[in-house]
Amino acid sequence: MADAKIGLCIVGCGNFAHAQARVASQRQERIRLYFASRSADKAAAYAQHYRAAGSFGSYETAARDPRVHALLFCTPHALHPQHLILAATAGKHVLMEKPMATTLEDARTMQARAQEAGIRFAVAENYRYMPTVRAATALIRRGTIGPLRGLHLQTTKYQRSTGWRLSRAMMGGGALIDAGIHKLAAIRMMMGDPQQVSAIAPAKVFPEMEGEETVSLWATFAKGEVATLNYSWAARGEPGTQNCLVIGTEGYLQFDFYGASLQLWAAGKREHLTFDADLDGLGAMLDGFLDLVTHGKPVATPPKKRSVICSASLLRMRLWQREDVRLVWPELERAHRREPDMKH
């Protein structure tokens, strides 16, 4: 496929499909774009809006069509295993919206089926491609702010869920596994794997939501570093904040995840790094997946990095009951260490 366009079908025409369609439609030199929905009219409307090559009124039809080489699933979390199996059976490559799955058992099954089918499989975790997160990670690894001591994330907004996001079974939990998982990915990218993770959820603001809407999480690391995450969908009047502060022995850095700049203080000087494109990382993420499909180039979000999902899944089981949670990370890692490499 190195010399041909990739037939990419976005499966599931909900609200977030617009974000993926926007970046895909800007890459028509590499992609022939299609849409699939359970509603043929909805898929056709998306295809018309984004000037796509075609549309399908069922996921199965899209998977069988020889013009389609890869499927990008924007579907409810609990359906991801069956959708991966659908694609693998048809021999189609997969970019699966996060979270990869709602249980470790499903994640293992999905990875095994992808490997057996010989398809390329990646998870759509765009935070690993954000220019702010990548710049912060590079500065940390260079030792610019010295050995780390703390990383603190604050994300608050007012978002009253509807539809399948009210169901903890369909979500796999609540706010943490749905979108807080982005922050767990960023923590691991900047700080590595924690030794222990603890979390607790307060009383509900939205009683109709079965999973947690707010979580406070903290993690400890091998050299005494601490990471904290305060994540809430129930901050009334809050337009939305996405702050990150990283503290080292020789300085600090601070940024908003979707922001266009990063503030650095080190060596007695304050600097501002600025970014002017792809602030949400979706473009770089899709390019990475296309390179995986065409050239086998490893991506930043292979299924083997699902330890983020492992922690979120185990945390959310107790967050439903608003119980305090303390998990030792090596125990989580041992739960899925047998996973194969997914660079094939």
C-alpha positions as CSV (number, residue, x, y, z in Angstrom):
1,M,0.0,0.0,0.0
2,A,3.0,2.3,0.0
3,D,2.0,4.0,-3.2
4,A,-1.8,4.0,-3.0
5,K,-4.3,6.1,-1.1
6,I,-5.7,4.5,2.0
7,G,-9.4,3.9,2.0
8,L,-10.3,5.2,5.5
9,C,-13.8,4.9,6.8
10,I,-14.9,6.7,9.9
11,V,-17.4,4.4,11.7
12,G,-20.0,6.0,14.0
13,C,-21.3,9.5,13.0
14,G,-21.7,11.0,16.4
15,N,-20.5,14.4,17.6
16,F,-16.8,13.5,18.0
17,A,-16.7,12.1,14.5
18,H,-16.6,15.7,13.3
19,A,-13.2,16.2,14.9
20,Q,-11.7,13.1,13.3
21,A,-13.4,14.0,10.0
22,R,-12.0,17.5,10.0
23,V,-8.4,16.2,10.1
24,A,-9.0,13.3,7.7
25,S,-10.6,15.6,5.1
26,Q,-7.4,17.7,5.2
27,R,-5.4,14.7,4.1
28,Q,-7.1,13.7,0.9
29,E,-3.7,13.3,-0.8
30,R,-3.2,10.2,1.4
31,I,-6.8,9.2,2.1
32,R,-10.0,8.2,0.3
33,L,-12.5,9.1,3.0
34,Y,-15.7,7.2,3.7
35,F,-18.3,7.3,6.5
36,A,-20.4,4.5,8.0
37,S,-23.4,4.8,10.3
38,R,-26.4,2.7,11.4
39,S,-28.3,5.5,9.7
40,A,-27.6,5.7,5.9
41,D,-28.9,9.2,5.8
42,K,-26.5,10.4,8.6
43,A,-23.6,8.7,6.9
44,A,-24.5,10.3,3.6
45,A,-24.8,13.7,5.2
46,Y,-21.3,13.4,6.7
47,A,-19.9,12.3,3.4
48,Q,-21.5,15.2,1.6
49,H,-20.3,17.7,4.2
50,Y,-16.7,16.5,4.1
51,R,-16.6,15.7,0.4
52,A,-15.9,12.1,1.0
53,A,-15.7,9.3,-1.5
54,G,-18.8,7.5,-0.2
55,S,-20.9,6.3,2.7
56,F,-22.4,3.1,4.1
57,G,-25.6,2.5,6.0
58,S,-24.1,-0.3,8.1
59,Y,-20.7,-1.0,9.8
60,E,-20.7,-4.5,8.2
61,T,-21.1,-3.2,4.7
62,A,-18.2,-0.8,5.2
63,A,-16.0,-3.6,6.6
64,R,-16.7,-5.8,3.6
65,D,-16.1,-3.1,0.9
66,P,-12.8,-3.6,-0.9
67,R,-12.3,0.1,-1.3
68,V,-12.0,0.4,2.5
69,H,-8.6,-0.5,4.0
70,A,-8.9,0.9,7.5
71,L,-11.7,1.7,10.0
72,L,-11.6,4.5,12.5
73,F,-14.1,3.7,15.2
74,C,-15.9,6.5,17.0
75,T,-18.3,4.2,18.8
76,P,-19.4,3.6,22.5
77,H,-16.7,2.0,24.6
78,A,-18.4,-1.3,25.4
79,L,-18.8,-2.0,21.7
80,H,-15.1,-1.7,20.9
81,P,-14.4,-5.4,21.2
82,Q,-17.1,-6.5,18.7
83,H,-16.1,-3.7,16.3
84,L,-12.4,-4.8,16.4
85,I,-13.5,-8.3,15.7
86,L,-15.6,-7.1,12.8
87,A,-12.7,-5.3,11.3
88,A,-10.2,-8.1,12.0
89,T,-12.5,-10.7,10.3
90,A,-12.6,-8.5,7.2
91,G,-8.8,-7.9,7.3
92,K,-9.2,-4.1,7.9
93,H,-6.7,-2.1,9.9
94,V,-8.1,-0.3,13.0
95,L,-7.7,3.0,14.7
96,M,-9.9,2.7,17.8
97,E,-11.1,5.7,19.8
98,K,-9.9,5.5,23.4
99,P,-10.5,3.8,25.7
100,M,-9.5,0.6,23.9
101,A,-11.8,-1.5,26.0
102,T,-13.7,-1.4,29.3
103,T,-12.1,-4.6,30.8
104,L,-8.7,-6.2,30.7
105,E,-10.2,-9.4,29.3
106,D,-11.7,-7.5,26.3
107,A,-8.4,-5.7,25.7
108,R,-6.5,-9.0,25.6
109,T,-9.1,-10.5,23.3
110,M,-8.9,-7.5,20.9
111,Q,-5.1,-7.5,20.8
112,A,-5.0,-11.3,20.2
113,R,-7.6,-11.1,17.4
114,A,-5.7,-8.2,15.7
115,Q,-2.5,-10.1,15.8
116,E,-4.1,-13.3,14.5
117,A,-5.6,-11.3,11.6
118,G,-2.3,-9.6,10.8
119,I,-3.9,-6.1,10.9
120,R,-2.4,-2.9,12.1
121,F,-4.1,-1.7,15.3
122,A,-3.7,1.5,17.2
123,V,-5.6,3.5,19.9
124,A,-6.7,7.0,19.2
125,E,-4.9,8.8,22.1
126,N,-4.3,12.2,20.8
127,Y,-2.7,13.7,24.0
128,R,0.6,11.8,23.2
129,Y,0.7,13.9,20.0
130,M,-0.1,17.3,21.4
131,P,2.7,19.8,20.9
132,T,2.5,21.0,24.5
133,V,2.8,17.5,25.9
134,R,5.6,16.5,23.5
135,A,7.5,19.7,24.3
136,A,7.1,19.2,28.0
137,T,8.2,15.6,27.8
138,A,11.3,16.5,25.8
139,L,12.3,19.2,28.3
140,I,11.8,16.8,31.2
141,R,13.9,14.1,29.6
142,R,16.7,16.6,28.9
143,G,16.8,17.5,32.6
144,T,15.9,21.2,31.9
145,I,14.0,21.6,35.2
146,G,16.1,19.0,37.1
147,P,14.8,15.8,38.7
148,L,11.0,15.9,39.0
149,R,9.2,16.3,42.2
150,G,5.6,16.8,41.2
151,L,3.1,17.0,38.3
152,H,-0.4,18.5,39.0
153,L,-3.3,18.5,36.6
154,Q,-6.6,20.4,37.0
155,T,-9.4,19.8,34.5
156,T,-12.8,21.1,35.3
157,K,-15.9,21.8,33.1
158,Y,-19.7,21.6,33.2
159,Q,-20.8,18.7,31.1
160,R,-24.1,16.9,31.7
161,S,-24.0,13.6,29.9
162,T,-26.8,12.1,27.9
163,G,-27.4,8.9,26.0
164,W,-25.1,6.0,26.4
165,R,-22.7,8.0,28.5
166,L,-25.1,7.8,31.4
167,S,-24.6,4.0,31.5
168,R,-21.6,2.7,33.4
169,A,-21.7,-0.5,31.5
170,M,-21.5,1.2,28.1
171,M,-18.9,3.7,29.4
172,G,-16.8,1.2,31.4
173,G,-17.2,3.6,34.3
174,G,-17.5,7.3,34.2
175,A,-15.6,10.5,33.5
176,L,-12.2,9.0,34.3
177,I,-12.2,6.2,31.7
178,D,-14.0,8.4,29.1
179,A,-11.8,11.5,29.1
180,G,-9.7,11.5,32.3
181,I,-7.8,8.7,30.6
182,H,-6.2,11.3,28.4
183,K,-4.6,12.8,31.6
184,L,-3.3,9.4,32.7
185,A,-1.7,9.0,29.3
186,A,0.0,12.4,29.7
187,I,1.2,11.5,33.2
188,R,2.8,8.3,32.1
189,M,4.4,10.0,29.0
190,M,6.0,12.7,31.2
191,M,6.8,10.7,34.4
192,G,6.7,7.0,33.5
193,D,4.9,4.3,35.4
194,P,3.8,5.0,39.0
195,Q,4.3,2.6,41.9
196,Q,0.9,3.3,43.5
197,V,-2.3,5.0,42.4
198,S,-5.1,6.2,44.7
199,A,-8.4,7.8,43.8
200,I,-11.7,8.8,45.3
201,A,-15.0,10.2,43.9
202,P,-17.2,12.6,45.8
203,A,-21.0,12.6,46.0
204,K,-22.9,13.1,42.8
205,V,-24.1,16.3,41.2
206,F,-25.7,14.4,38.3
207,P,-27.7,11.6,39.9
208,E,-28.7,10.2,36.5
209,M,-25.1,9.3,35.6
210,E,-24.2,5.9,36.8
211,G,-20.5,6.3,36.7
212,E,-18.4,8.9,38.4
213,E,-18.5,12.5,37.2
214,T,-15.6,13.8,39.3
215,V,-12.5,12.1,40.6
216,S,-9.4,13.1,42.6
217,L,-6.4,10.9,41.8
218,W,-2.9,10.8,43.1
219,A,0.1,8.7,42.1
220,T,3.5,8.1,43.6
221,F,6.7,7.1,41.8
222,A,9.9,5.3,42.5
223,K,12.0,8.4,43.4
224,G,9.3,10.0,45.6
225,E,7.7,12.0,42.8
226,V,3.9,12.7,43.1
227,A,1.3,13.3,40.4
228,T,-2.2,14.6,41.2
229,L,-5.3,14.8,39.0
230,N,-8.4,16.7,39.8
231,Y,-10.9,15.9,37.1
232,S,-14.6,17.1,37.0
233,W,-17.5,17.4,34.6
234,A,-19.6,18.9,37.4
235,A,-18.1,22.4,37.9
236,R,-21.1,24.6,37.3
237,G,-20.3,27.8,35.6
238,E,-16.9,26.6,34.6
239,P,-16.1,27.2,30.9
240,G,-13.3,24.6,31.0
241,T,-9.8,24.4,32.3
242,Q,-7.0,22.0,31.3
243,N,-4.0,23.1,33.4
244,C,-0.7,21.2,33.9
245,L,2.1,22.2,36.2
246,V,5.3,20.2,36.4
247,I,7.8,21.0,39.2
248,G,11.5,20.0,39.2
249,T,14.4,20.7,41.5
250,E,15.7,23.4,39.1
251,G,12.6,24.9,37.7
252,Y,9.0,24.3,36.5
253,L,7.0,24.3,33.4
254,Q,3.3,25.1,33.0
255,F,0.8,24.8,30.1
256,D,-2.8,24.2,29.1
257,F,-3.2,21.0,27.2
258,Y,-5.0,22.6,24.2
259,G,-3.0,25.8,24.5
260,A,-0.6,27.5,22.1
261,S,2.2,28.1,24.5
262,L,4.3,26.5,27.3
263,Q,5.8,28.6,30.1
264,L,9.3,27.4,31.3
265,W,11.3,28.7,34.3
266,A,14.8,27.2,34.5
267,A,18.3,28.4,35.1
268,G,17.0,31.7,36.5
269,K,15.2,32.6,33.3
270,R,11.6,32.5,32.2
271,E,10.8,31.4,28.6
272,H,7.7,30.9,26.5
273,L,7.5,28.2,23.8
274,T,4.8,28.8,21.3
275,F,2.9,26.4,18.9
276,D,0.8,27.4,16.0
277,A,-0.7,24.2,14.5
278,D,-2.4,20.9,15.4
279,L,-2.9,21.9,19.0
280,D,-5.2,19.0,19.8
281,G,-2.7,16.5,18.3
282,L,-5.4,14.8,16.1
283,G,-3.5,15.5,12.9
284,A,-0.2,14.1,14.0
285,M,-2.1,11.1,15.5
286,L,-3.8,10.3,12.2
287,D,-0.5,10.8,10.3
288,G,1.0,8.3,12.7
289,F,-1.7,5.8,12.0
290,L,-1.4,6.2,8.2
291,D,2.4,5.7,8.5
292,L,1.7,2.5,10.5
293,V,-0.6,1.2,7.8
294,T,1.6,2.1,4.8
295,H,5.1,1.5,6.2
296,G,4.7,-0.3,9.5
297,K,6.2,2.6,11.4
298,P,5.5,2.3,15.1
299,V,3.0,4.7,16.6
300,A,2.9,6.4,20.0
301,T,-0.3,4.7,20.9
302,P,-0.1,0.9,20.3
303,P,-2.4,-1.4,22.2
304,K,0.5,-2.5,24.4
305,K,0.4,0.8,26.1
306,R,-3.0,-0.1,27.5
307,S,-1.7,-0.1,31.1
308,V,-3.4,3.4,31.2
309,I,-6.7,1.5,30.5
310,C,-5.8,-1.1,33.1
311,S,-5.5,1.5,35.8
312,A,-8.6,3.4,34.8
313,S,-10.7,0.2,34.5
314,L,-9.7,-1.0,38.0
315,L,-10.2,2.4,39.5
316,R,-13.6,2.9,38.0
317,M,-14.9,-0.4,39.5
318,R,-14.7,1.2,43.0
319,L,-15.4,4.7,41.9
320,W,-18.9,3.7,41.1
321,Q,-19.4,3.1,44.9
322,R,-17.4,6.2,45.8
323,E,-14.9,4.0,47.7
324,D,-11.3,5.0,48.2
325,V,-9.0,3.2,45.8
326,R,-5.4,2.3,46.4
327,L,-3.6,0.2,43.7
328,V,0.0,-0.8,43.5
329,W,1.2,-0.4,39.9
330,P,3.4,-3.5,39.6
331,E,0.3,-5.6,40.3
332,L,-1.5,-3.9,37.4
333,E,1.5,-4.5,35.1
334,R,1.7,-8.2,36.0
335,A,-2.0,-8.5,35.1
336,H,-1.2,-8.0,31.4
337,R,2.5,-8.4,30.9
338,R,2.1,-11.3,28.5
339,E,0.9,-9.0,25.7
340,P,2.7,-9.2,22.3
341,D,4.2,-6.4,20.4
342,M,1.7,-4.8,18.0
343,K,4.1,-3.2,15.5
344,H,3.3,-5.9,12.9
